[in-house]
Amino acid sequence: MRVIVCNDYDEMSKKAAKLVASQINLKPNCVLGLATGSTPVGMYQELANLNHAGEVDFSEVVSFNLDEYYPISRENNQSYYYFMQQQLFSKVNIKPERTHIPNGEVEDPDEECKRYEALIQEHGGIDLQILGIGQNGHIGFNEPDENLNSLTHLTDLTESTIEANSRFFQSKSEVPTKALTMGMATILKSKKIVLLASGRAKHKVVAELLTSDINTGIPATMLKVHPDVVLICDKEAYSSMYLGVDIGGSSVKFGIIDEEYNLIYKDSIPTRISQPAEVIADDIAKMCKKIMAKYPIVGIGVGAPGSISGKIITEASNLPFRDFPLAEILEKELGIPVELNNDANCAALAEATIGTKAKNMLMITLGTGIGGGIVIDRKIYSGLGDAGEIGHMCIQADGILCPCGQRGCWEKYASVSALVEQMQAAAKENKDSLLYQMIQENHEMVDGKLIFSAIKQGCEVAKAVFDKYLDWLTVGIRNVIMIFRPETVVLAGGITTEKELLLKPLIERVASDVPIKISKLQSDAGVVGAALLARD
């Protein structure tokens, strides 16, 4: 499905009219499938203007309308016969005998449907079918239903459609409860389909159309099986989507948010940290291309650990990025704008925007390293580009050597990687402990979750390791609270899901009037924040 997004309804109408006019000029005796409703009115007016200007000739065109109420008189000003006369047929040089609309006055509607279907086939089928889309995804009067493979048929209208159409009648009781409509099987036989959508009321269904798999609960998704469909919509109807990329030490996460901040897609790939930066960038680009083939992405945001300067990762101590122009490489490869920022800043942006929503906040992410995101007056504070690298503040003079070149960095004591190292060292010194046994049973594959499992089973060695870890974590949190005095400190990262074992003893140790909270977005904070970079 090709998507054309216009600034407003007028531009959408002009684009659609030019496409229809091109079809007529290419094949003067073409067969058009026409729709009713408010959406195509502007297109019909534009076609009338083009006809009057001599830019398109309707004299040989054949038309078949999509549907008609049943029962209803042609003289009724709410009939689609009346609508078409008013909106198009009386304004262009189309011949009345070449226009066809299902007859809502017949006694036998089933015979009328058979006749109408046969007439379409006699004319060689529809060359170009114009469609609108209902708020529940209906096409014509093909409502959500398990069986959507019918030809032209009589159908019952749903309560929601009757309610939506009641604005055209004096009262809801006057709205017909049935209609004659081309079926999805008839529509899908068309050689080309143009689908129109306009206005904020269609935003949700357009998003569902573009992101959902084919399903009968949203009839419009059936159009995805057709080889030549063009969706023309305005910005209010179009659900712009933004892709977030969150680069971590073990995995690269991908997520899509829509205009309303809904996270509608998640996936991940391993981070090949043993490979050069170019290989990781290529992995990311390939995954982005795969996602962009399915979703209408308009911008990409990337969160990466370390120091960021514009579109360049100047340094990332746990990844092979050194003065690496990642955003520039991705923009060239993908052809759309790419924004880059520190991963903790991204997480903080997401938490400040749609999570905790604090005006002044400090985000601390616990993972392979320790990241910090500083929110001041609801804006990310970046300083010269690398502010918030709290994982590299020194908490132990002449301490453990860090890849950044310093000794005693906080993340060498209080990151999840540091916790794993502390667990492994304690297990080797206490081979009779449950912690050692669990590590061996796990084939020495250790992560942050294992220590909580050992503690819950009563392992004193594991508890001692974690208590010391909490002491190191407390030192850093106290420091940043004294420096920034934020409204709240928000913790994110996989181990923060263990709220009881982590949060309560940590709050007691820090003993501050500044609240310490767990991220509401949890592990999604980084990828959502990265997507927000692109959106903002």
Kinemage of the C-alpha trace (Angstrom):
@kinemage 1
@onewidth
@group {chain A} dominant
@subgroup {mainchain}
@vectorlist {calphas} color= white
{ca met a 1} P 0.000 0.000 0.000
{ca arg a 2} L 1.432 3.352 -1.056
{ca val a 3} L 0.715 6.261 1.287
{ca ile a 4} L 0.413 9.908 0.229
{ca val a 5} L 0.131 12.322 3.173
{ca cys a 6} L -1.233 15.787 2.438
{ca asn a 7} L -1.210 18.902 4.594
{ca asp a 8} L -4.990 19.276 4.659
{ca tyr a 9} L -8.309 18.198 3.149
{ca asp a 10} L -8.029 20.558 0.153
{ca glu a 11} L -4.637 19.209 -0.846
{ca met a 12} L -5.884 15.635 -0.399
{ca ser a 13} L -8.880 16.366 -2.643
{ca lys a 14} L -6.672 17.883 -5.360
{ca lys a 15} L -4.228 14.955 -5.280
{ca ala a 16} L -7.056 12.438 -5.554
{ca ala a 17} L -8.749 14.365 -8.382
{ca lys a 18} L -5.521 14.519 -10.391
{ca leu a 19} L -5.041 10.791 -9.972
{ca val a 20} L -8.596 10.102 -11.221
{ca ala a 21} L -8.136 12.550 -14.092
{ca ser a 22} L -4.902 10.800 -15.093
{ca gln a 23} L -6.763 7.495 -15.228
{ca ile a 24} L -9.460 8.998 -17.484
{ca asn a 25} L -6.922 10.681 -19.768
{ca leu a 26} L -4.992 7.419 -20.033
{ca lys a 27} L -8.158 5.431 -20.805
{ca pro a 28} L -11.093 7.705 -21.807
{ca asn a 29} L -13.648 4.864 -21.584
{ca cys a 30} L -12.409 3.644 -18.222
{ca val a 31} L -14.717 2.219 -15.574
{ca leu a 32} L -14.690 4.158 -12.319
{ca gly a 33} L -15.911 2.882 -8.968
{ca leu a 34} L -17.242 5.830 -6.976
{ca ala a 35} L -17.885 6.380 -3.283
{ca thr a 36} L -20.191 8.674 -1.345
{ca gly a 37} L -19.937 10.354 2.042
{ca ser a 38} L -18.278 13.616 3.021
{ca thr a 39} L -14.693 12.557 2.282
{ca pro a 40} L -14.821 12.479 -1.572
{ca val a 41} L -16.906 15.677 -1.933
{ca gly a 42} L -13.808 17.853 -2.340
{ca met a 43} L -12.389 15.471 -4.922
{ca tyr a 44} L -15.620 15.588 -6.926
{ca gln a 45} L -15.546 19.407 -6.907
{ca glu a 46} L -11.949 19.352 -8.148
{ca leu a 47} L -12.901 16.921 -10.916
{ca ala a 48} L -15.726 19.256 -11.947
{ca asn a 49} L -13.224 22.133 -12.093
{ca leu a 50} L -10.852 20.074 -14.243
{ca asn a 51} L -13.736 19.087 -16.527
{ca his a 52} L -14.805 22.706 -16.991
{ca ala a 53} L -11.209 23.679 -17.696
{ca gly a 54} L -11.025 21.061 -20.445
{ca glu a 55} L -8.354 19.040 -18.632
{ca val a 56} L -10.465 15.890 -18.383
{ca asp a 57} L -13.380 14.531 -20.434
{ca phe a 58} L -16.057 12.328 -18.828
{ca ser a 59} L -18.054 11.690 -22.016
{ca glu a 60} L -16.889 8.075 -22.426
{ca val a 61} L -16.451 7.226 -18.742
{ca val a 62} L -18.567 4.484 -17.145
{ca ser a 63} L -19.187 4.654 -13.403
{ca phe a 64} L -20.421 2.210 -10.781
{ca asn a 65} L -21.248 3.426 -7.322
{ca leu a 66} L -20.133 1.470 -4.330
{ca asp a 67} L -23.447 1.262 -2.476
{ca glu a 68} L -26.946 2.545 -1.780
{ca tyr a 69} L -29.296 2.474 1.183
{ca tyr a 70} L -32.161 -0.028 1.103
{ca pro a 71} L -34.996 0.667 0.880
{ca ile a 72} L -34.815 4.283 -0.275
{ca ser a 73} L -36.297 6.359 -3.091
{ca arg a 74} L -33.998 7.973 -5.640
{ca glu a 75} L -35.805 11.251 -4.981
{ca asn a 76} L -34.904 11.102 -1.296
{ca asn a 77} L -32.239 13.762 -0.760
{ca gln a 78} L -30.312 11.333 1.435
{ca ser a 79} L -30.100 8.638 -1.239
{ca tyr a 80} L -26.715 8.088 -2.825
{ca tyr a 81} L -28.355 8.489 -6.247
{ca tyr a 82} L -29.338 12.028 -5.237
{ca phe a 83} L -25.882 12.621 -3.712
{ca met a 84} L -24.057 11.689 -6.907
{ca gln a 85} L -26.286 13.874 -9.055
{ca gln a 86} L -25.623 16.842 -6.777
{ca gln a 87} L -21.913 16.332 -6.157
{ca leu a 88} L -20.617 15.128 -9.533
{ca phe a 89} L -22.860 13.924 -12.321
{ca ser a 90} L -24.684 17.248 -12.859
{ca lys a 91} L -21.342 19.088 -12.893
{ca val a 92} L -19.430 17.073 -15.509
{ca asn a 93} L -20.176 15.817 -19.031
{ca ile a 94} L -20.721 12.202 -18.047
{ca lys a 95} L -23.652 10.530 -19.837
{ca pro a 96} L -26.501 9.510 -17.500
{ca glu a 97} L -26.874 6.108 -19.152
{ca arg a 98} L -23.216 5.379 -18.347
{ca thr a 99} L -23.685 5.944 -14.604
{ca his a 100} L -24.781 3.054 -12.421
{ca ile a 101} L -25.963 3.013 -8.800
{ca pro a 102} L -27.622 0.091 -6.983
{ca asn a 103} L -31.396 0.523 -7.084
{ca gly a 104} L -32.740 0.986 -3.571
{ca glu a 105} L -36.348 0.829 -4.748
{ca val a 106} L -36.494 -2.736 -6.100
{ca glu a 107} L -38.727 -5.370 -4.545
{ca asp a 108} L -36.103 -8.116 -4.793
{ca pro a 109} L -32.780 -6.779 -3.486
{ca asp a 110} L -30.973 -10.088 -4.011
{ca glu a 111} L -31.801 -10.074 -7.735
{ca glu a 112} L -30.692 -6.435 -7.924
{ca cys a 113} L -27.328 -7.400 -6.420
{ca lys a 114} L -26.858 -10.192 -8.959
{ca arg a 115} L -27.804 -7.841 -11.804
{ca tyr a 116} L -25.412 -5.160 -10.577
{ca glu a 117} L -22.530 -7.600 -10.185
{ca ala a 118} L -23.091 -8.991 -13.676
{ca leu a 119} L -23.211 -5.483 -15.157
{ca ile a 120} L -19.829 -4.647 -13.630
{ca gln a 121} L -18.337 -7.765 -15.184
{ca glu a 122} L -19.943 -6.984 -18.566
{ca his a 123} L -17.998 -3.728 -18.590
{ca gly a 124} L -14.727 -5.536 -17.929
{ca gly a 125} L -14.519 -4.775 -14.216
{ca ile a 126} L -13.530 -1.565 -12.469
{ca asp a 127} L -10.336 0.170 -13.556
{ca leu a 128} L -10.112 2.566 -10.617
{ca gln a 129} L -12.118 2.229 -7.406
{ca ile a 130} L -12.458 5.199 -5.041
{ca leu a 131} L -13.054 4.274 -1.395
{ca gly a 132} L -13.579 5.995 1.924
{ca ile a 133} L -13.056 4.352 5.299
{ca gly a 134} L -15.420 4.228 8.265
{ca gln a 135} L -14.305 4.820 11.849
{ca asn a 136} L -14.637 1.090 12.530
{ca gly a 137} L -12.707 0.240 9.363
{ca his a 138} L -15.698 -0.529 7.160
{ca ile a 139} L -15.370 -0.164 3.398
{ca gly a 140} L -18.589 0.680 1.599
{ca phe a 141} L -21.061 -1.077 3.867
{ca asn a 142} L -18.755 -4.020 4.477
{ca glu a 143} L -18.809 -3.995 8.257
{ca pro a 144} L -16.526 -6.052 10.548
{ca asp a 145} L -17.561 -9.668 10.002
{ca glu a 146} L -15.938 -13.083 9.930
{ca asn a 147} L -17.062 -13.516 6.308
{ca leu a 148} L -15.805 -10.750 4.043
{ca asn a 149} L -15.465 -12.584 0.742
{ca ser a 150} L -18.858 -11.731 -0.734
{ca leu a 151} L -19.787 -10.015 -4.000
{ca thr a 152} L -22.450 -7.295 -4.260
{ca his a 153} L -25.037 -8.074 -1.580
{ca leu a 154} L -27.709 -6.802 0.806
{ca thr a 155} L -26.339 -6.140 4.278
{ca asp a 156} L -27.554 -5.020 7.680
{ca leu a 157} L -26.022 -1.791 8.963
{ca thr a 158} L -24.364 -1.853 12.369
{ca glu a 159} L -25.599 0.359 15.156
{ca ser a 160} L -22.404 2.447 14.985
{ca thr a 161} L -22.887 3.099 11.256
{ca ile a 162} L -26.549 3.998 11.731
{ca glu a 163} L -25.514 6.372 14.508
{ca ala a 164} L -22.783 7.943 12.341
{ca asn a 165} L -25.160 8.419 9.392
{ca ser a 166} L -28.014 9.783 11.492
{ca arg a 167} L -26.539 13.299 11.188
{ca phe a 168} L -27.725 13.332 7.572
{ca phe a 169} L -31.348 12.541 8.481
{ca gln a 170} L -33.921 14.429 10.526
{ca ser a 171} L -33.892 11.657 13.118
{ca lys a 172} L -32.116 8.382 13.784
{ca ser a 173} L -35.357 6.489 13.159
{ca glu a 174} L -35.294 7.617 9.511
{ca val a 175} L -31.919 6.067 8.779
{ca pro a 176} L -32.295 2.890 6.684
{ca thr a 177} L -31.075 -0.223 8.480
{ca lys a 178} L -29.931 -2.046 5.348
{ca ala a 179} L -27.886 -1.289 2.253
{ca leu a 180} L -26.915 -2.718 -1.118
{ca thr a 181} L -23.135 -2.754 -1.346
{ca met a 182} L -20.293 -4.103 -3.405
{ca gly a 183} L -18.646 -6.849 -1.385
{ca met a 184} L -14.955 -7.005 -0.594
{ca ala a 185} L -14.553 -9.653 -3.283
{ca thr a 186} L -15.982 -7.224 -5.845
{ca ile a 187} L -13.826 -4.348 -4.628
{ca leu a 188} L -10.654 -6.425 -4.652
{ca lys a 189} L -11.228 -7.281 -8.332
{ca ser a 190} L -10.639 -3.608 -9.191
{ca lys a 191} L -7.426 -2.988 -11.090
{ca lys a 192} L -6.453 -0.012 -8.918
{ca ile a 193} L -7.827 1.285 -5.605
{ca val a 194} L -7.603 4.762 -4.086
{ca leu a 195} L -8.537 5.009 -0.403
{ca leu a 196} L -9.308 8.457 1.039
{ca ala a 197} L -9.165 9.420 4.732
{ca ser a 198} L -9.473 12.855 6.282
{ca gly a 199} L -9.741 14.361 9.747
{ca arg a 200} L -8.766 13.516 13.326
{ca ala a 201} L -11.774 11.187 13.645
{ca lys a 202} L -10.090 8.817 11.167
{ca his a 203} L -6.712 8.906 12.918
{ca lys a 204} L -7.255 5.756 14.968
{ca val a 205} L -8.588 3.606 12.129
{ca val a 206} L -5.825 4.735 9.754
{ca ala a 207} L -3.275 3.739 12.404
{ca glu a 208} L -4.968 0.353 12.745
{ca leu a 209} L -5.026 -0.072 8.974
{ca leu a 210} L -1.308 0.639 8.652
{ca thr a 211} L -0.143 -1.395 11.648
{ca ser a 212} L -2.565 -4.330 11.861
{ca asp a 213} L -2.295 -7.620 10.068
{ca ile a 214} L -5.117 -8.591 7.714
{ca asn a 215} L -8.196 -9.323 9.807
{ca thr a 216} L -11.940 -9.241 9.287
{ca gly a 217} L -12.412 -7.121 12.417
{ca ile a 218} L -11.019 -4.208 10.396
{ca pro a 219} L -12.379 -4.714 6.865
{ca ala a 220} L -10.026 -2.116 5.364
{ca thr a 221} L -7.044 -4.355 6.169
{ca met a 222} L -8.327 -6.705 3.453
{ca leu a 223} L -7.033 -4.125 0.977
{ca lys a 224} L -3.502 -5.249 1.866
{ca val a 225} L -3.930 -8.304 -0.350
{ca his a 226} L -4.429 -6.019 -3.380
{ca pro a 227} L -1.296 -5.231 -5.449
{ca asp a 228} L -2.158 -1.595 -6.258
{ca val a 229} L -3.672 0.469 -3.425
{ca val a 230} L -2.938 4.133 -2.724
{ca leu a 231} L -3.966 5.706 0.576
{ca ile a 232} L -4.350 9.484 0.264
{ca cys a 233} L -4.956 11.221 3.566
{ca asp a 234} L -4.365 14.486 5.374
{ca lys a 235} L -2.069 14.955 8.356
{ca glu a 236} L -4.923 14.809 10.839
{ca ala a 237} L -5.906 11.342 9.664
{ca tyr a 238} L -2.397 10.037 9.148
{ca ser a 239} L -0.872 8.330 12.124
{ca ser a 240} L 2.748 9.459 12.003
{ca met a 241} L 5.012 6.835 13.519
{ca tyr a 242} L 8.410 7.264 15.068
{ca leu a 243} L 11.001 4.565 15.549
{ca gly a 244} L 13.139 4.494 18.674
{ca val a 245} L 16.426 2.597 18.851
{ca asp a 246} L 17.934 1.933 22.289
{ca ile a 247} L 21.510 0.633 22.122
{ca gly a 248} L 22.579 -1.383 25.142
{ca gly a 249} L 25.544 -3.537 26.047
{ca ser a 250} L 23.708 -6.809 25.410
{ca ser a 251} L 20.890 -5.890 23.017
{ca val a 252} L 19.606 -3.175 20.709
{ca lys a 253} L 15.911 -2.511 21.296
{ca phe a 254} L 13.540 -1.152 18.684
{ca gly a 255} L 10.126 0.402 19.359
{ca ile a 256} L 7.507 2.444 17.507
{ca ile a 257} L 5.285 5.111 19.045
{ca asp a 258} L 2.392 6.882 17.376
{ca glu a 259} L 1.257 10.495 17.766
{ca glu a 260} L -0.480 9.634 21.033
{ca tyr a 261} L 2.646 8.056 22.562
{ca asn a 262} L 1.306 4.517 22.276
{ca leu a 263} L 4.087 1.929 21.993
{ca ile a 264} L 2.720 -0.180 19.135
{ca tyr a 265} L 5.750 -2.329 18.264
{ca lys a 266} L 8.777 -3.795 20.056
{ca asp a 267} L 11.674 -5.986 18.965
{ca ser a 268} L 15.373 -6.436 19.654
{ca ile a 269} L 18.610 -7.831 18.259
{ca pro a 270} L 21.852 -8.799 20.047
{ca thr a 271} L 24.516 -6.120 20.340
{ca arg a 272} L 27.658 -7.539 18.748
{ca ile a 273} L 30.035 -5.614 21.032
{ca ser a 274} L 33.027 -7.697 19.918
{ca gln a 275} L 32.599 -6.346 16.383
{ca pro a 276} L 33.636 -2.918 15.031
{ca ala a 277} L 31.224 0.000 15.311
{ca glu a 278} L 30.484 -0.244 11.586
{ca val a 279} L 29.098 -3.762 12.035
{ca ile a 280} L 26.755 -2.679 14.839
{ca ala a 281} L 25.600 0.269 12.731
{ca asp a 282} L 24.921 -2.066 9.819
{ca asp a 283} L 22.921 -4.408 12.090
{ca ile a 284} L 20.818 -1.451 13.237
{ca ala a 285} L 20.277 -0.188 9.675
{ca lys a 286} L 19.147 -3.615 8.468
{ca met a 287} L 16.636 -3.933 11.292
{ca cys a 288} L 15.344 -0.405 10.676
{ca lys a 289} L 14.816 -1.212 6.986
{ca lys a 290} L 12.881 -4.333 7.932
{ca ile a 291} L 10.627 -2.313 10.234
{ca met a 292} L 10.214 0.543 7.736
{ca ala a 293} L 9.027 -1.923 5.095
{ca lys a 294} L 5.965 -2.586 7.246
{ca tyr a 295} L 5.373 0.673 9.129
{ca pro a 296} L 5.179 4.291 7.849
{ca ile a 297} L 8.111 5.636 9.863
{ca val a 298} L 8.702 9.387 9.516
{ca gly a 299} L 11.629 9.780 11.907
{ca ile a 300} L 14.121 7.751 13.945
{ca gly a 301} L 15.626 8.520 17.339
{ca val a 302} L 18.639 6.662 18.710
{ca gly a 303} L 19.691 6.432 22.341
{ca ala a 304} L 23.283 5.338 22.909
{ca pro a 305} L 25.456 5.078 26.016
{ca gly a 306} L 28.352 7.488 26.446
{ca ser a 307} L 29.062 11.014 25.269
{ca ile a 308} L 27.140 12.467 22.346
{ca ser a 309} L 27.996 15.471 20.222
{ca gly a 310} L 25.327 16.245 17.635
{ca lys a 311} L 25.082 13.189 15.426
{ca ile a 312} L 28.322 11.631 16.708
{ca ile a 313} L 29.003 9.215 19.564
{ca thr a 314} L 32.270 10.641 20.816
{ca glu a 315} L 32.882 7.909 23.374
{ca ala a 316} L 31.049 4.908 24.837
{ca ser a 317} L 33.113 3.036 27.396
{ca asn a 318} L 31.199 -0.241 27.077
{ca leu a 319} L 30.794 -0.219 23.295
{ca pro a 320} L 33.214 0.159 20.331
{ca phe a 321} L 32.077 3.713 19.460
{ca arg a 322} L 34.786 6.402 19.296
{ca asp a 323} L 34.032 9.618 17.389
{ca phe a 324} L 31.551 7.547 15.385
{ca pro a 325} L 28.960 9.424 13.227
{ca leu a 326} L 26.175 6.916 13.815
{ca ala a 327} L 23.235 9.233 13.064
{ca glu a 328} L 24.828 10.444 9.827
{ca ile a 329} L 25.463 6.867 8.683
{ca leu a 330} L 21.870 5.828 9.434
{ca glu a 331} L 20.402 8.902 7.723
{ca lys a 332} L 22.380 8.140 4.570
{ca glu a 333} L 21.399 4.477 4.661
{ca leu a 334} L 17.712 4.926 5.533
{ca gly a 335} L 16.843 8.220 3.856
{ca ile a 336} L 14.959 9.769 6.790
{ca pro a 337} L 15.990 12.078 9.685
{ca val a 338} L 17.815 10.429 12.599
{ca glu a 339} L 18.258 12.103 16.002
{ca leu a 340} L 20.885 10.926 18.503
{ca asn a 341} L 21.176 11.395 22.266
{ca asn a 342} L 22.471 9.664 25.365
{ca asp a 343} L 20.393 6.595 26.274
{ca ala a 344} L 19.747 7.743 29.839
{ca asn a 345} L 18.645 11.146 28.524
{ca cys a 346} L 16.181 9.316 26.290
{ca ala a 347} L 14.840 7.321 29.228
{ca ala a 348} L 14.512 10.526 31.253
{ca leu a 349} L 12.695 12.252 28.395
{ca ala a 350} L 10.171 9.402 28.235
{ca glu a 351} L 9.675 9.347 31.995
{ca ala a 352} L 9.253 13.126 32.185
{ca thr a 353} L 6.852 13.161 29.223
{ca ile a 354} L 4.573 10.187 29.835
{ca gly a 355} L 5.789 8.397 32.975
{ca thr a 356} L 6.393 10.163 36.278
{ca lys a 357} L 5.933 13.543 34.551
{ca ala a 358} L 8.123 15.393 37.069
{ca lys a 359} L 9.155 18.951 36.202
{ca asn a 360} L 12.646 18.445 37.654
{ca met a 361} L 13.846 14.870 37.756
{ca leu a 362} L 16.944 12.727 37.780
{ca met a 363} L 16.848 9.405 35.957
{ca ile a 364} L 19.380 6.703 36.846
{ca thr a 365} L 19.592 3.687 34.557
{ca leu a 366} L 21.207 0.546 35.947
{ca gly a 367} L 22.531 -1.813 33.303
{ca thr a 368} L 25.878 -2.691 31.755
{ca gly a 369} L 26.929 0.727 33.032
{ca ile a 370} L 25.155 3.510 34.909
{ca gly a 371} L 23.512 6.289 32.924
{ca gly a 372} L 22.029 9.545 34.102
{ca gly a 373} L 19.353 11.750 32.607
{ca ile a 374} L 18.792 15.224 33.998
{ca val a 375} L 15.399 16.899 33.479
{ca ile a 376} L 15.206 20.591 34.376
{ca asp a 377} L 11.926 22.402 33.832
{ca arg a 378} L 10.718 19.404 31.768
{ca lys a 379} L 13.681 19.658 29.380
{ca ile a 380} L 16.721 17.414 29.052
{ca tyr a 381} L 19.863 19.134 30.313
{ca ser a 382} L 22.769 18.169 28.042
{ca gly a 383} L 25.363 20.802 28.900
{ca leu a 384} L 28.021 20.706 26.187
{ca gly a 385} L 26.468 17.487 24.929
{ca asp a 386} L 27.588 14.936 27.490
{ca ala a 387} L 26.084 16.112 30.783
{ca gly a 388} L 24.610 13.377 32.944
{ca glu a 389} L 27.484 10.873 32.774
{ca ile a 390} L 26.989 10.177 36.475
{ca gly a 391} L 28.220 6.612 36.072
{ca his a 392} L 31.708 8.055 35.737
{ca met a 393} L 31.730 10.182 38.862
{ca cys a 394} L 34.456 8.963 41.200
{ca ile a 395} L 33.237 7.413 44.449
{ca gln a 396} L 36.449 5.565 45.423
{ca ala a 397} L 39.868 7.202 45.202
{ca asp a 398} L 42.411 4.920 43.496
{ca gly a 399} L 39.588 2.421 42.934
{ca ile a 400} L 38.863 -0.030 40.132
{ca leu a 401} L 40.138 1.016 36.700
{ca cys a 402} L 37.296 1.990 34.347
{ca pro a 403} L 37.440 1.759 30.523
{ca cys a 404} L 36.970 5.542 30.486
{ca gly a 405} L 40.508 5.849 31.929
{ca gln a 406} L 39.533 6.923 35.430
{ca arg a 407} L 39.647 4.894 38.611
{ca gly a 408} L 36.823 4.445 41.086
{ca cys a 409} L 33.891 5.285 38.733
{ca trp a 410} L 30.472 4.650 40.261
{ca glu a 411} L 29.437 2.198 37.561
{ca lys a 412} L 32.391 -0.073 38.407
{ca tyr a 413} L 30.692 -0.635 41.786
{ca ala a 414} L 26.953 -0.151 41.287
{ca ser a 415} L 26.071 -1.151 37.710
{ca val a 416} L 24.480 -4.519 37.008
{ca ser a 417} L 27.763 -5.613 35.432
{ca ala a 418} L 29.530 -4.754 38.665
{ca leu a 419} L 26.933 -6.692 40.643
{ca val a 420} L 27.517 -9.757 38.453
{ca glu a 421} L 31.269 -9.524 39.031
{ca gln a 422} L 30.708 -9.210 42.773
{ca met a 423} L 28.439 -12.275 42.724
{ca gln a 424} L 30.989 -14.334 40.802
{ca ala a 425} L 33.829 -13.354 43.151
{ca ala a 426} L 31.783 -14.171 46.260
{ca ala a 427} L 30.664 -17.504 44.813
{ca lys a 428} L 34.267 -18.566 44.140
{ca glu a 429} L 35.186 -17.727 47.732
{ca asn a 430} L 32.123 -19.597 49.073
{ca lys a 431} L 31.805 -22.774 47.030
{ca asp a 432} L 29.521 -24.315 49.628
{ca ser a 433} L 26.960 -21.533 49.126
{ca leu a 434} L 23.655 -21.724 47.325
{ca leu a 435} L 24.852 -18.824 45.157
{ca tyr a 436} L 27.790 -20.887 43.873
{ca gln a 437} L 25.508 -23.875 43.261
{ca met a 438} L 23.019 -21.774 41.282
{ca ile a 439} L 25.778 -20.254 39.165
{ca gln a 440} L 27.118 -23.711 38.342
{ca glu a 441} L 23.656 -25.005 37.500
{ca asn a 442} L 23.265 -22.018 35.187
{ca his a 443} L 26.522 -23.003 33.421
{ca glu a 444} L 28.172 -19.888 34.875
{ca met a 445} L 25.817 -17.661 32.873
{ca val a 446} L 25.114 -14.977 35.474
{ca asp a 447} L 22.732 -12.006 35.301
{ca gly a 448} L 21.257 -9.558 37.780
{ca lys a 449} L 18.160 -11.653 38.362
{ca leu a 450} L 20.052 -14.640 39.749
{ca ile a 451} L 21.048 -12.908 42.981
{ca phe a 452} L 17.418 -12.134 43.815
{ca ser a 453} L 16.491 -15.766 43.313
{ca ala a 454} L 19.305 -16.804 45.684
{ca ile a 455} L 18.259 -14.248 48.302
{ca lys a 456} L 14.643 -15.403 48.174
{ca gln a 457} L 15.860 -18.947 48.841
{ca gly a 458} L 17.740 -17.780 51.946
{ca cys a 459} L 21.353 -17.574 50.682
{ca glu a 460} L 23.342 -15.475 53.186
{ca val a 461} L 26.275 -15.046 50.776
{ca ala a 462} L 23.976 -13.583 48.131
{ca lys a 463} L 22.384 -11.290 50.719
{ca ala a 464} L 25.810 -10.038 51.838
{ca val a 465} L 26.810 -9.315 48.235
{ca phe a 466} L 23.613 -7.412 47.604
{ca asp a 467} L 23.870 -5.437 50.843
{ca lys a 468} L 27.344 -4.247 49.833
{ca tyr a 469} L 26.040 -3.441 46.350
{ca leu a 470} L 23.272 -1.326 47.898
{ca asp a 471} L 25.897 0.549 49.911
{ca trp a 472} L 27.749 1.491 46.716
{ca leu a 473} L 24.475 2.437 44.997
{ca thr a 474} L 23.553 4.608 47.977
{ca val a 475} L 26.806 6.585 47.841
{ca gly a 476} L 26.176 7.706 44.265
{ca ile a 477} L 22.484 8.493 44.751
{ca arg a 478} L 23.244 10.628 47.798
{ca asn a 479} L 25.828 12.559 45.810
{ca val a 480} L 23.537 13.393 42.888
{ca ile a 481} L 20.662 14.309 45.203
{ca met a 482} L 22.912 16.801 47.011
{ca ile a 483} L 24.046 18.308 43.701
{ca phe a 484} L 20.686 18.565 41.879
{ca arg a 485} L 17.993 18.437 44.601
{ca pro a 486} L 15.411 17.110 42.096
{ca glu a 487} L 11.722 16.564 42.778
{ca thr a 488} L 12.312 12.854 42.422
{ca val a 489} L 14.922 10.276 41.493
{ca val a 490} L 13.698 7.622 39.085
{ca leu a 491} L 15.475 4.278 38.702
{ca ala a 492} L 15.278 2.207 35.518
{ca gly a 493} L 16.781 -1.068 34.380
{ca gly a 494} L 16.046 -4.774 34.591
{ca ile a 495} L 16.886 -5.200 38.290
{ca thr a 496} L 14.454 -2.437 39.298
{ca thr a 497} L 11.571 -4.858 38.740
{ca glu a 498} L 12.554 -6.354 42.122
{ca lys a 499} L 10.948 -3.470 43.960
{ca glu a 500} L 10.693 -5.092 47.409
{ca leu a 501} L 14.281 -6.277 47.591
{ca leu a 502} L 15.756 -3.171 45.962
{ca leu a 503} L 13.679 -0.085 46.630
{ca lys a 504} L 12.765 -0.353 50.313
{ca pro a 505} L 16.311 -0.973 51.662
{ca leu a 506} L 17.724 1.599 49.246
{ca ile a 507} L 15.327 4.317 50.451
{ca glu a 508} L 16.261 3.497 54.058
{ca arg a 509} L 19.969 3.815 53.265
{ca val a 510} L 19.702 7.048 51.261
{ca ala a 511} L 17.501 8.617 53.975
{ca ser a 512} L 16.568 11.670 51.894
{ca asp a 513} L 13.460 13.802 51.607
{ca val a 514} L 13.722 13.368 47.811
{ca pro a 515} L 11.480 10.480 46.719
{ca ile a 516} L 13.116 7.533 44.949
{ca lys a 517} L 10.814 5.783 42.508
{ca ile a 518} L 10.928 2.990 39.967
{ca ser a 519} L 10.352 3.973 36.348
{ca lys a 520} L 6.753 3.561 35.265
{ca leu a 521} L 7.939 2.685 31.776
{ca gln a 522} L 10.508 0.192 33.069
{ca ser a 523} L 12.596 -1.352 30.298
{ca asp a 524} L 10.609 0.516 27.620
{ca ala a 525} L 11.769 3.943 28.841
{ca gly a 526} L 14.889 4.069 26.670
{ca val a 527} L 13.258 3.043 23.419
{ca val a 528} L 10.182 5.250 23.979
{ca gly a 529} L 12.419 8.211 24.780
{ca ala a 530} L 14.487 7.598 21.660
{ca ala a 531} L 11.292 7.648 19.581
{ca leu a 532} L 10.288 10.892 21.307
{ca leu a 533} L 13.561 12.422 20.091
{ca ala a 534} L 12.371 11.887 16.537
{ca arg a 535} L 8.880 13.130 17.276
{ca asp a 536} L 10.027 16.319 18.986
